[in-house]
């Protein structure tokens, strides 16, 4: 190889080495950026793991709440059925009271009212009879005393 070719070859080699050096710098820069990206990705992965744990926890809580809501719904359904039964029974009782009990009470009330009116009328008679009985008791006592006295005299 001659000098000129050698020089050319050397220049070319120097150019290639410069370019290789620049490529190394760029690669170092890219590696630093990649390291930074890896750190950021690690941080993001940790945050994602944390988020996944939190989401899992929330899912468990939601599942628990859904179970509790299902239980509450079942209890509400039962209570609604029982309430409907109570309403039906109340209506039947109201009808029975209206159709059976109230008329019977009206009859009983009328009977007692009639009896009360009769007693009120007869109370004065009873008071008079009590007065007469008291007089008869006094008379019987006097007569008993007189009979005893007579029996002692003729004895």
C-alpha positions as CSV (number, residue, x, y, z in Angstrom):
1,X,0.0,0.0,0.0
2,X,1.3,3.4,-0.8
3,X,1.5,6.4,1.5
4,X,-1.5,8.0,0.0
5,X,-3.6,5.0,0.4
6,X,-2.2,4.5,3.9
7,X,-3.1,8.1,4.8
8,X,-6.5,7.7,3.3
9,X,-6.9,4.5,5.1
10,X,-5.7,6.1,8.4
11,X,-8.0,9.0,7.8
12,X,-10.8,6.7,7.2
13,X,-9.9,4.7,10.3
14,X,-9.7,7.9,12.3
15,X,-13.1,8.9,11.0
16,X,-14.5,5.5,11.9
17,X,-12.9,5.7,15.3
18,X,-14.3,9.2,15.8
19,X,-17.7,7.9,14.7
20,X,-17.2,4.9,16.9
21,X,-16.3,7.2,19.8
22,X,-19.4,9.3,19.1
23,X,-21.5,6.1,18.9
24,X,-20.0,5.0,22.3
25,X,-21.0,8.4,23.8
26,X,-24.4,8.1,22.4
27,X,-24.6,4.5,23.6
28,X,-23.5,5.6,27.1
29,X,-26.2,8.4,26.9
30,X,-28.8,5.8,25.8
31,X,-27.7,3.4,28.5
32,X,-28.0,6.2,31.1
33,X,-31.4,7.0,29.8
34,X,-32.3,3.3,29.8
35,X,-31.1,3.0,33.4
36,X,-33.3,6.0,34.2
37,X,-36.2,4.4,32.4
38,X,-35.6,1.1,34.1
39,X,-35.6,2.9,37.5
40,X,-38.8,4.7,36.5
41,X,-40.2,1.4,35.3
42,X,-39.2,-0.3,38.5
43,X,-40.9,2.5,40.4
44,X,-44.0,2.2,38.2
45,X,-44.0,-1.6,38.7
46,X,-43.9,-1.1,42.4
47,X,-46.7,1.4,42.2
48,X,-48.7,-0.9,40.0
49,X,-48.1,-3.8,42.5
50,X,-49.3,-1.5,45.2
51,X,-52.3,-0.5,43.1
52,X,-53.1,-4.1,42.3
53,X,-53.0,-4.9,46.0
54,X,-55.3,-2.0,46.8
55,X,-57.6,-3.1,43.9
56,X,-57.6,-6.6,45.2
57,X,-58.4,-5.3,48.7
58,X,-61.2,-3.2,47.2
59,X,-62.5,-6.1,45.3
60,X,-62.6,-8.2,48.4
61,X,-64.5,-5.4,50.2
62,X,-66.9,-5.1,47.3
63,X,-67.5,-8.8,47.3
64,X,-68.1,-8.7,51.1
65,X,-70.5,-5.7,50.6
66,X,-72.3,-7.6,47.8
67,X,-72.7,-10.6,50.1
68,X,-74.0,-8.4,52.8
69,X,-76.3,-6.6,50.4
70,X,-77.6,-10.0,49.2
71,X,-78.3,-10.9,52.8
72,X,-80.0,-7.6,53.4
73,X,-82.1,-8.1,50.3
74,X,-83.1,-11.6,51.4
75,X,-84.1,-10.2,54.8
76,X,-86.0,-7.4,53.2
77,X,-87.9,-9.8,50.9
78,X,-88.8,-11.9,54.0
79,X,-89.9,-8.8,55.9
80,X,-92.0,-7.7,52.9
81,X,-93.7,-11.0,52.8
82,X,-94.3,-11.0,56.6
83,X,-95.5,-7.4,56.4
84,X,-98.0,-8.4,53.6
85,X,-99.2,-11.3,55.8
86,X,-99.7,-8.9,58.7
87,X,-101.6,-6.5,56.5
88,X,-103.8,-9.3,55.2
89,X,-104.4,-10.5,58.7
90,X,-105.1,-7.0,59.9
91,X,-107.7,-6.5,57.1
92,X,-109.3,-9.8,58.0
93,X,-109.4,-8.8,61.7
94,X,-110.9,-5.4,60.8
95,X,-113.6,-7.1,58.7
96,X,-114.3,-9.6,61.5
97,X,-114.5,-6.8,64.1
98,X,-116.7,-4.7,61.8
99,X,-119.0,-7.6,60.8
100,X,-119.0,-9.8,64.0
101,X,-117.7,-8.0,67.1
102,X,-119.2,-4.6,66.7
103,X,-122.8,-5.9,66.1
104,X,-122.4,-8.3,69.0
105,X,-121.1,-5.4,71.2
106,X,-124.1,-3.3,70.1
107,X,-126.5,-6.1,71.1
108,X,-124.7,-6.6,74.5
109,X,-124.7,-2.9,75.0
110,X,-128.5,-2.6,74.2
111,X,-129.2,-5.5,76.6
112,X,-127.2,-4.0,79.4
113,X,-128.8,-0.6,78.8
114,X,-132.2,-2.0,78.9
115,X,-131.3,-3.9,82.1
116,X,-129.9,-0.7,83.6
117,X,-133.0,1.2,82.8
118,X,-135.1,-1.4,84.5
119,X,-132.8,-1.4,87.6
120,X,-133.0,2.4,87.8
121,X,-136.8,2.2,87.8
122,X,-136.8,-0.6,90.5
123,X,-134.1,1.0,92.8
124,X,-136.7,3.2,94.5
125,X,-138.9,0.2,95.1
126,X,-135.9,-1.7,96.6
127,X,-135.1,1.3,98.9
128,X,-138.7,1.3,100.1
129,X,-138.5,-2.5,100.7
130,X,-135.3,-2.0,102.7
131,X,-137.1,0.5,104.8
132,X,-140.0,-1.8,105.3
133,X,-137.7,-4.7,106.2
134,X,-135.9,-2.5,108.8
135,X,-139.3,-1.8,110.4
136,X,-140.2,-5.5,110.3
137,X,-136.9,-6.4,112.0
138,X,-137.6,-3.9,114.8
139,X,-141.2,-5.2,115.1
140,X,-140.0,-8.8,115.2
141,X,-137.4,-8.0,117.9
142,X,-140.1,-6.3,120.0
143,X,-142.5,-9.2,119.5
144,X,-139.7,-11.7,120.3
145,X,-139.0,-9.8,123.6
146,X,-142.7,-9.7,124.4
147,X,-143.1,-13.4,123.7
148,X,-140.1,-14.2,125.9
149,X,-141.5,-11.9,128.6
150,X,-144.9,-13.7,128.4
151,X,-143.3,-17.1,128.5
152,X,-141.5,-16.1,131.7
153,X,-144.7,-14.8,133.2
154,X,-146.7,-18.0,132.5
155,X,-143.9,-20.3,133.3
